[in-house]
Amino acid sequence: MTRLILIVGLLSMSLAAVACGAGKEAGVVSSPTASAELTVVPSAPLAEPTIVGNEIVFPDKGYKALIPEGWTADANMLRQGRVTYDGFVDPEKIQGVQPNITVAREELQDKLDSSAYVDLKLKTISALVGADVTVSGSVEVAGQQSSFVDYAHKVPVAFDKRDVIFVDNDVGWTITLTTPGGQRDTFLPILNDFLASFQLLGAGGS
């Protein structure tokens, strides 16, 4: 159930998912023949991070951060088109949900600044929850002024989310906290510590 909740939320969040039509899933393209067969395009394997103690260093994706105390990392948990996701999960399940933080990295085809990227994300989130969603506030992450959005989702179970969104060097970042319904404030200190530890790496991986 926990992984289902993660994937349900993640699949709806990327701009790539909005841009792609129905049936154009990651790694699958339509054949040009009249038979409309599908051809699976193999994806190159994703590089793995280095984890020492509670620090995760991911040169291939360009970031490092501290894993919350007692939580586990699920690197490369999902890839969807130009978006990759890494998960960090609390082992304790509450109301059928394991609190978690995900890091989504989206390679942007169009030149977008953080403001434009946030606007597009808001449209996606609003469509997901069936109500208008607006920016809740701002926070600095990795030297970037980032917007955050608080919202709730009730499928397949009730859970609360906070998305922290920014753009750097044509890469859109969304760091998301997911908690059981009504528990967001309880886990915000853990998210804030994670954000404080989150750093973007230079070309040399440092």
C-alpha positions in Angstrom: 0.0 0.0 0.0 2.8 2.4 0.9 4.5 2.0 -2.5 1.1 2.4 -4.2 0.6 5.7 -2.4 4.0 6.9 -3.4 3.5 6.0 -7.0 0.0 7.4 -7.3 1.2 10.7 -6.1 4.4 10.7 -8.1 2.9 9.8 -11.4 0.6 12.8 -11.3 3.2 15.3 -10.3 5.6 15.5 -13.2 5.2 18.0 -16.0 6.3 15.2 -18.4 3.1 13.3 -17.4 1.0 16.3 -18.3 2.7 16.8 -21.6 2.4 13.1 -22.6 -0.9 11.9 -23.8 -2.7 8.7 -22.7 -0.8 5.6 -23.6 2.6 7.3 -23.9 4.1 5.9 -20.8 7.8 6.3 -20.0 9.9 4.0 -22.1 7.1 3.1 -24.5 6.5 4.7 -27.9 3.9 4.0 -30.6 5.1 2.1 -33.7 4.7 4.0 -37.0 3.1 1.0 -38.6 -0.6 0.7 -39.2 -0.8 -2.2 -36.7 -0.3 0.3 -33.8 2.0 -2.1 -32.0 4.0 -0.8 -29.1 7.8 -1.0 -29.0 9.6 -1.0 -25.7 12.6 1.2 -25.7 15.1 0.0 -23.1 16.4 2.7 -20.8 20.0 3.0 -19.7 20.4 1.9 -16.1 20.5 4.7 -13.6 23.7 5.3 -11.6 23.6 4.5 -7.9 24.4 7.0 -5.1 27.0 6.6 -2.4 25.5 6.3 1.1 27.8 6.6 4.1 26.2 6.7 7.5 23.1 8.8 6.9 24.5 10.9 4.1 23.5 10.2 0.5 25.7 11.6 -2.3 24.3 11.4 -5.8 26.8 12.9 -8.3 24.8 11.6 -11.3 21.7 13.5 -10.2 23.7 16.4 -8.7 22.7 16.5 -5.1 23.5 15.3 -1.6 21.5 15.3 1.6 21.2 13.7 5.0 18.7 10.8 5.3 16.4 11.4 8.3 17.4 9.4 11.4 16.0 5.9 11.3 14.6 6.3 7.8 15.6 4.2 4.7 16.6 5.4 1.3 15.0 4.0 -1.9 17.2 5.5 -4.6 15.9 5.4 -8.2 12.5 4.2 -7.0 10.8 5.4 -10.1 11.7 6.9 -13.5 9.0 8.5 -15.7 10.3 10.0 -18.9 12.6 12.8 -18.0 11.8 12.6 -14.3 13.5 10.4 -11.7 12.5 9.9 -8.1 14.3 9.0 -5.0 12.5 8.1 -1.8 13.2 8.3 1.9 10.8 6.3 4.1 9.9 6.2 7.8 9.7 2.5 8.7 6.7 3.1 11.0 3.3 2.9 9.3 0.6 5.3 10.6 -3.0 5.0 9.5 -1.8 2.7 6.7 0.7 5.2 5.4 4.5 5.3 5.9 5.6 9.0 6.1 8.1 9.7 3.4 10.1 12.3 1.5 10.7 12.1 -2.2 13.2 14.0 -4.4 12.0 14.4 -8.0 14.5 15.6 -10.6 13.0 16.7 -13.9 15.1 17.6 -16.9 13.3 20.5 -18.5 13.1 20.7 -22.3 11.8 24.3 -22.2 13.6 27.2 -20.5 11.6 27.8 -17.3 12.4 29.8 -14.3 11.2 28.7 -10.8 8.1 30.9 -11.0 6.9 29.4 -14.3 7.7 25.9 -13.2 5.7 26.4 -10.0 2.7 27.8 -12.0 2.7 24.6 -14.1 3.0 22.4 -11.0 0.1 24.2 -9.4 -2.1 23.4 -12.4 -1.1 19.8 -12.1 -1.8 19.6 -8.4 -5.1 21.4 -8.7 -6.2 18.9 -11.4 -5.1 16.0 -9.1 -7.0 17.1 -6.0 -10.0 18.7 -7.8 -9.6 22.1 -6.3 -7.6 25.3 -6.8 -4.2 25.1 -5.0 -2.0 28.1 -4.4 1.5 28.7 -3.1 1.6 28.4 0.7 4.9 30.1 1.3 8.6 30.1 0.5 11.8 28.6 1.9 15.5 28.6 0.9 16.8 25.3 -0.3 20.4 24.8 -1.6 20.7 28.6 -1.9 17.6 28.8 -4.0 14.4 30.6 -3.0 11.8 27.8 -3.3 8.0 27.9 -3.2 6.1 25.3 -1.2 2.6 24.0 -1.6 0.5 22.3 1.0 -2.4 20.1 0.0 -4.3 16.9 0.8 -5.1 13.9 -1.2 -7.7 11.2 -0.4 -7.0 8.4 -2.8 -6.3 5.6 -2.1 -6.2 6.7 1.6 -6.1 10.2 3.2 -2.7 11.8 3.2 -1.2 15.3 3.4 1.6 16.6 1.2 4.0 19.5 1.0 5.8 20.1 -2.3 8.9 22.3 -2.2 9.6 23.4 -5.8 12.5 25.2 -7.6 14.5 25.3 -10.8 18.3 25.2 -11.2 20.2 25.0 -14.5 17.2 23.7 -16.5 16.4 21.1 -13.9 13.1 21.2 -12.0 13.3 19.9 -8.4 10.3 18.9 -6.3 11.0 17.7 -2.8 7.8 16.3 -1.3 6.8 15.3 2.2 3.9 12.8 2.4 2.2 12.0 5.7 -1.0 10.4 6.9 -4.0 12.8 6.9 -3.7 15.5 9.6 -0.1 14.6 10.4 1.8 17.0 8.2 2.8 19.4 11.0 4.2 16.5 13.1 6.7 15.7 10.3 7.6 19.2 9.2 10.7 19.3 11.4 12.0 16.2 9.7 11.4 17.8 6.3 13.0 21.1 7.3 16.1 19.2 8.5 16.2 17.4 5.2 15.9 20.7 3.3 18.6 22.3 5.3 21.0 19.4 4.5 20.1 19.3 0.8 22.9 20.6 -1.4 23.3 20.8 -5.2 26.6 19.4 -6.5 28.8 21.1 -9.1 30.1 19.4 -12.3 32.8 17.7 -10.3 30.3 16.2 -7.9 31.2 18.4 -5.0 
